[in-house]
Amino acid sequence: MIETIEVKKRDTLGSRAMIKIRESGSIPAILYGHGEENVCLTVSLDTVNKLIKHGTKLVNLRGEISDTALLRAVQWSSMGDHIIHVDFARVSQTETVVVTVPVHLHGEAPGAMSAAGQLRFVSHELSIRCPAVKIPEFITCDISQLQLGQAIHVSELKLPEGVEAVTPGSIVVAQVAAAAGVDIEAAIPMSAEPELIRKEKATEAGT
């Protein structure tokens, strides 16, 4: 999804100038890439918060500059409670890019519906490669068939058309592990097959 946002150029530099920009409700930013000159910008804090909330990566910059860019990095304060700077990287919509997107779990894992199993969401993000215009907001991991002792790996995810995983396929996304003090072998129901074999042998003996 492409979002159009308003930006302004800035000439002021230095820590005091950055503090004033933030106090005014804006965030210092920089636009770079494609061998062109870096441009110092400001963008409203509300706009940045909306981009982060919606998982938007690709944006059209409008206002005092016109360009297409990726929201490449967000810098937070040392306490992690507010944004202090953002980076935009120039990109064409058809250009192939590598980005990190969140993973969303879908459904309920049957193996975690009893006290014996615990659902573990291991990988909350996934690194992917795709055309900039096809960057998904998130990747879905369906856990509706996940049983006790099973795991879903990156290689098992259904990715949108044109999207490939950069994160190794062997990485676990989600799993249902045995709860503390639970013997997983005892907790997993045994197959009925051994019982069928015993019945067949009993029938043969009685013949």
N, C-alpha and C positions, 0 to 999 in steps of 0.2 A: 504494500500500500504506500502511495506517495502522498505526503502531506506538504502543503504549501505554508511556509512560515515567513513572517516579517523579520528582517534583520537590519541593523544599522552599522555603518562603519564607525570605528573609533580611532582617534589619534592619540588619546591619552594612554600612557603606560605607567608602570610602577604600582607598588602595593597600595598606596593611598588612593590612587585613581580607581583601582579595582574595588576597594572598599566602598567608595562613593557610588560606583555602578551598582553594586549589590544592594546598597541601601535604597537605591531608587527603584528597586523591583526588577532589575535586569541582571543578566549573567554575562561576564566576559566570555568571548569565544574567539576561535581562530579557524580560518578556512585555508586549507593547503592541498597540495597534490597536483598531479599531471604536469609537473615541471613549471607551473606558473607561480607567480609571486604570492607569498602568504598575505592574507588580509585579516586584520584584526576587526572583530565585530562585537556587537552586543545583541542579545536576544532576551525577550522577557522570560522571567522565571516561570510564569504560568504556562508559557508555550513549551518550555523544556520539560516541565512536570507532566504535561499531557503526552509528549512524545514518549517519555519513559513509561507512563501508565499504560499506553496502548501498544508498547513494544515497537514503535515506528522506527525504522532504520533509514529509509530513503526519503529525502525531503527536497522540495523545490525552494530555494532561497529567493526571496523577493524583497523589494524595498530599495535600499541604496546599492544593492548588488543583485545580480540575477545569475543563478547557477544551480546545478543539481549536485547534491552531496549526500554522503552517508554520515549519520551521527556516529562517529567512530569511537569517541571516548567521553566519559563523564567523570569529572574529578570532584570528589567530595571532601568536606572538611575533615580534619584529623579525628573529630568525634563522630563523623559519619552522619551528622544530623542535617546538613544542608549542602547544596551544590555550590561550588565556587568557580567552575570553569568547564566549558565543553569544547570538543574538537569536532570539526566537520572536514571530511575528506572529499575532494572533487571526484565525481564519478559520472559516467554516462549510463543511461538506463539499460543498455545492452551489454555493458561490461560485466565480466564474471568477477565476483568478489567472494571473499571468505569472511563470514560474520558469525557471531555467537547469538543464538536465539534460545529462549526458554523452552523447557519441556513441560507439558501439561499432562497429568494423568487423567485417563477417562475410564469410568466404570468402577466397580468394586471387585477386589480380589477375593475369590471364594476361600482361598487358603488363609486369609486373615480375618475370617468371620467367626473364628473361635479363639479361645484364650491360648491355644497352642501356637498360633502363627502371628507374626508381626510383619506388617508391610513396611519395607524400607525404600524410601525414595532416594536413590543413591546419586544420580546425575540430574541436576536441575537445569542444566544448560547443555547445548549441543553446538559444536562448531560445524558449519555447513559451507558448501560452495555452490553458487548458483548465479544466474544473471541478476543484476541489481534490482531490476523491476519485478523479479519473482521472489524476493525475500519474504518468507512467511512470518507472521507475527509470532507463531510458536509451532512446535512440533508435538503431535499428539502421541501418547503412549497408552495403548489399550490394555488395561490390566484385568479385564473381565473374565479371562480364562486362567489367571495366574493362581496356581495351587501351592500348597505348603512345600517348601524345598525347591521351588522353581524360580527362575530369574528371566528377565527380558533384557537382551543385549542391544546395543546400538544397531547391529547388523539386522535385527529383527523388526526394526521400526519401519512403518510405511511412510515414506517421505513423499512430498508433493512432486509432481512432474517437473523435471529440470533441476531438482535439488539432490545433491549427494553429500553424504556425511564425510567430514574431515576427521572428526573424532573416531578413533579406532573402533572397529566393529565389535571387538571383544569386551569393550567397557560395559559394565552393568548399569542399566537405567533404573530398574526397579526389581525388587525381589521380595519373596515372602520367606522369612527365616523363622526358625523355631524360637519361641519365647524362652527367656532365661529359665533354666532348670527343666526344660522339656526335651525328651529324647525324640529326635525327629523321626527315627526309624519306627519307633513305637506309635508316634502320632499319625503317620501316614497310613491310611487304610490299606490292608493287603488285598491283592487281586483275588478274584474268586476262582481263578484258574486252577490253583492247587487242589481246591475242593472238588472241582470237576474231574480231575485226574483220579482222585481217590475213589469217587463214585464209579468211574469206569472200571477200575481195578476190582472193586467189590463185585460188580456185575459179572466180570470175567470169572471170578472165583466161584460164583454161585452157578455158573453155567455147567 
